[in-house]
Amino acid sequence: MQTNFAPEQLADPDTRESNRILRTCVHCGFCTATCPTFVLLGDELDSPRGRIYLIKDMLESGRPATAEVVKHVDRCLSCLSCMTTCPSGVHYMHLVDHARHYIEQTYDRPWHEKLLRRVLSQVLPYPARFRAAMTGARLGRPLGALIPGGHVLGRRLRAMLRLAPGALPPPSPMQAPQMHRAVGEKRGRVALLTGCAQQVLAPSINEATIRLLTRMGVEVVITRDQGCCGALDHHMGQHDPAYRLARANIAAWTREMAGEGLDGIVVNTSGCGTTVKDYGFMFREEPEAEAAAKVAALTMDVTEALQKFAYAPVREKPGLTVAYHSACSLQHGQKITALPKQLLVKAGFAVKDPVEPHLCCGSAGTYNLLQPEIASKLRERKLYNLDRTGADLIAAGNIGCLTQLGGERMPTVHTVELLDWMAGGPEPPAVAAARRAKQAA
């Protein structure tokens, strides 16, 4: 693709990188076939190729973003399926992240949009605030039907209430800053990102990760001053809040590396893992560039850590079939596709892939709150395909996906909880539910 940026524009490192990305695009259109929003809406401007044209024109002109551009960029899930499909290697993730930052700098959103984004930025990355918000949403859930759905704000409030769980698990003391000692001979030492929303919604995921790794001889440290990875703010174009959160993590893990050292930084939420693995790029022009690059290089998904330390089950095969939902951030963002399924098979499960495994479930960070209509259609499409596998339960490696797909159908469970159970840990409630359903059938 030909570009025409002025020299003074290219002095900006983000614009310079976007120019490089734009020039790799050859207009082939392969990305349209795997883009969830184009598949649903059939609008070229809701495809990666269409958005690339809009972003190019916006950045080259230097004009403020228009409502039309904002509409189509906001509809992008950042699922990154287009990057898997693209034969030219267009790094769409960095391009759309730049576009979102530019939009936030130049576009005056309606008051209700700004208010909602502000609330999400001030609540979701902070576990105590998020727990209070979820408690309030749970209490207000019966009133959801009374909220007028004629305005976009009303529809989004309804979506928030629908996603609020009926009950919250108590906070887990295992997630507090501390060091969990390895069982038996020490084989390694890792830091664990405990996350933000996951701490509140499903602390059992972090507990299973800690139990499993320590039984494998791996010391697990929860560092002080770590927190949200910054992804939620980053994907809303909120540059400063995202970088502030990321800087805290980089500093916390750098101190740990300089002390007793680390063999890895384990992330069990794939959306967070994709962002932390990108810290090196994000901070390439910042004073923390070297430290950020080291953090990114050490970061691994929990399934990569289990492979590294030779995961092995100890229980007999459970006789259960798992429908594996491959989170977009894991399969497209981190290019981890076969490994989680291989570990599940090794643990004794039969594993099935749904039709259209490349399509997003509609969670995508805050997408199901900001774009509830599209997210709902993607959820139903994904659940239909998962149901067709005939499996007993759904496994995934991302809390956002598990929240989006949970509900009245098949039980959902994090992959690491299944692997922990088969290696001697407690039976996850989702497995017990699947067993009951199987017996009833």
ZIQUI-V919155 format. One record per residue. N is the residue number from 1. PSI is psi in whole degrees, 0 to 359 (NA if undefined). Layout:
BEGIN
N&PSI ; N&PSI
END
This chain:
BEGIN
1&131 ; 2&137 ; 3&162 ; 4&56 ; 5&143 ; 6&153 ; 7&322 ; 8&330 ; 9&321 ; 10&353 ; 11&338 ; 12&126 ; 13&325 ; 14&318 ; 15&321 ; 16&318 ; 17&319 ; 18&323 ; 19&317 ; 20&317 ; 21&314 ; 22&322 ; 23&344 ; 24&345 ; 25&132 ; 26&18 ; 27&23 ; 28&330 ; 29&5 ; 30&327 ; 31&334 ; 32&328 ; 33&336 ; 34&7 ; 35&120 ; 36&319 ; 37&325 ; 38&320 ; 39&320 ; 40&315 ; 41&336 ; 42&18 ; 43&125 ; 44&325 ; 45&347 ; 46&27 ; 47&162 ; 48&318 ; 49&317 ; 50&318 ; 51&325 ; 52&318 ; 53&315 ; 54&317 ; 55&317 ; 56&310 ; 57&319 ; 58&312 ; 59&319 ; 60&317 ; 61&332 ; 62&6 ; 63&159 ; 64&150 ; 65&144 ; 66&164 ; 67&325 ; 68&314 ; 69&315 ; 70&318 ; 71&312 ; 72&326 ; 73&321 ; 74&329 ; 75&348 ; 76&131 ; 77&346 ; 78&37 ; 79&337 ; 80&16 ; 81&327 ; 82&327 ; 83&327 ; 84&323 ; 85&328 ; 86&123 ; 87&350 ; 88&355 ; 89&32 ; 90&122 ; 91&77 ; 92&327 ; 93&311 ; 94&327 ; 95&311 ; 96&329 ; 97&318 ; 98&317 ; 99&319 ; 100&321 ; 101&317 ; 102&318 ; 103&315 ; 104&333 ; 105&331 ; 106&348 ; 107&133 ; 108&99 ; 109&156 ; 110&155 ; 111&320 ; 112&329 ; 113&313 ; 114&320 ; 115&313 ; 116&314 ; 117&323 ; 118&315 ; 119&314 ; 120&318 ; 121&327 ; 122&349 ; 123&305 ; 124&320 ; 125&358 ; 126&108 ; 127&317 ; 128&316 ; 129&321 ; 130&320 ; 131&316 ; 132&319 ; 133&319 ; 134&325 ; 135&316 ; 136&319 ; 137&322 ; 138&318 ; 139&328 ; 140&356 ; 141&318 ; 142&341 ; 143&0 ; 144&323 ; 145&340 ; 146&349 ; 147&124 ; 148&133 ; 149&7 ; 150&336 ; 151&150 ; 152&325 ; 153&320 ; 154&318 ; 155&324 ; 156&323 ; 157&321 ; 158&318 ; 159&319 ; 160&317 ; 161&323 ; 162&324 ; 163&343 ; 164&130 ; 165&154 ; 166&332 ; 167&151 ; 168&138 ; 169&153 ; 170&155 ; 171&143 ; 172&126 ; 173&342 ; 174&340 ; 175&351 ; 176&155 ; 177&122 ; 178&177 ; 179&125 ; 180&117 ; 181&148 ; 182&146 ; 183&127 ; 184&211 ; 185&130 ; 186&124 ; 187&350 ; 188&173 ; 189&126 ; 190&157 ; 191&146 ; 192&126 ; 193&113 ; 194&346 ; 195&194 ; 196&285 ; 197&322 ; 198&324 ; 199&324 ; 200&313 ; 201&322 ; 202&69 ; 203&342 ; 204&334 ; 205&313 ; 206&321 ; 207&316 ; 208&320 ; 209&314 ; 210&313 ; 211&313 ; 212&313 ; 213&319 ; 214&324 ; 215&335 ; 216&5 ; 217&19 ; 218&124 ; 219&133 ; 220&122 ; 221&134 ; 222&107 ; 223&148 ; 224&149 ; 225&5 ; 226&161 ; 227&213 ; 228&144 ; 229&343 ; 230&356 ; 231&318 ; 232&314 ; 233&318 ; 234&317 ; 235&355 ; 236&6 ; 237&10 ; 238&85 ; 239&305 ; 240&313 ; 241&320 ; 242&315 ; 243&329 ; 244&316 ; 245&317 ; 246&320 ; 247&321 ; 248&319 ; 249&315 ; 250&316 ; 251&318 ; 252&314 ; 253&329 ; 254&320 ; 255&320 ; 256&320 ; 257&322 ; 258&340 ; 259&258 ; 260&353 ; 261&160 ; 262&141 ; 263&353 ; 264&162 ; 265&111 ; 266&132 ; 267&126 ; 268&14 ; 269&110 ; 270&331 ; 271&319 ; 272&318 ; 273&320 ; 274&319 ; 275&314 ; 276&323 ; 277&345 ; 278&4 ; 279&324 ; 280&317 ; 281&314 ; 282&322 ; 283&21 ; 284&334 ; 285&11 ; 286&162 ; 287&334 ; 288&15 ; 289&312 ; 290&316 ; 291&320 ; 292&320 ; 293&322 ; 294&318 ; 295&313 ; 296&319 ; 297&330 ; 298&344 ; 299&138 ; 300&145 ; 301&155 ; 302&328 ; 303&327 ; 304&322 ; 305&319 ; 306&323 ; 307&317 ; 308&321 ; 309&18 ; 310&67 ; 311&140 ; 312&131 ; 313&163 ; 314&348 ; 315&163 ; 316&158 ; 317&135 ; 318&350 ; 319&32 ; 320&147 ; 321&130 ; 322&129 ; 323&115 ; 324&117 ; 325&115 ; 326&105 ; 327&140 ; 328&318 ; 329&337 ; 330&311 ; 331&323 ; 332&320 ; 333&317 ; 334&355 ; 335&34 ; 336&110 ; 337&304 ; 338&328 ; 339&310 ; 340&321 ; 341&322 ; 342&319 ; 343&321 ; 344&318 ; 345&317 ; 346&326 ; 347&350 ; 348&7 ; 349&148 ; 350&134 ; 351&133 ; 352&141 ; 353&138 ; 354&164 ; 355&149 ; 356&52 ; 357&341 ; 358&345 ; 359&141 ; 360&151 ; 361&350 ; 362&358 ; 363&289 ; 364&57 ; 365&250 ; 366&8 ; 367&319 ; 368&349 ; 369&326 ; 370&332 ; 371&62 ; 372&328 ; 373&311 ; 374&317 ; 375&321 ; 376&319 ; 377&320 ; 378&323 ; 379&312 ; 380&321 ; 381&317 ; 382&315 ; 383&322 ; 384&315 ; 385&325 ; 386&319 ; 387&323 ; 388&344 ; 389&339 ; 390&17 ; 391&170 ; 392&332 ; 393&165 ; 394&133 ; 395&142 ; 396&165 ; 397&26 ; 398&128 ; 399&326 ; 400&315 ; 401&317 ; 402&321 ; 403&317 ; 404&321 ; 405&349 ; 406&163 ; 407&228 ; 408&355 ; 409&224 ; 410&145 ; 411&146 ; 412&145 ; 413&147 ; 414&142 ; 415&318 ; 416&333 ; 417&322 ; 418&317 ; 419&322 ; 420&315 ; 421&314 ; 422&348 ; 423&19 ; 424&358 ; 425&179 ; 426&157 ; 427&125 ; 428&145 ; 429&326 ; 430&325 ; 431&318 ; 432&319 ; 433&319 ; 434&320 ; 435&316 ; 436&317 ; 437&322 ; 438&320 ; 439&321 ; 440&328 ; 441&NA
END
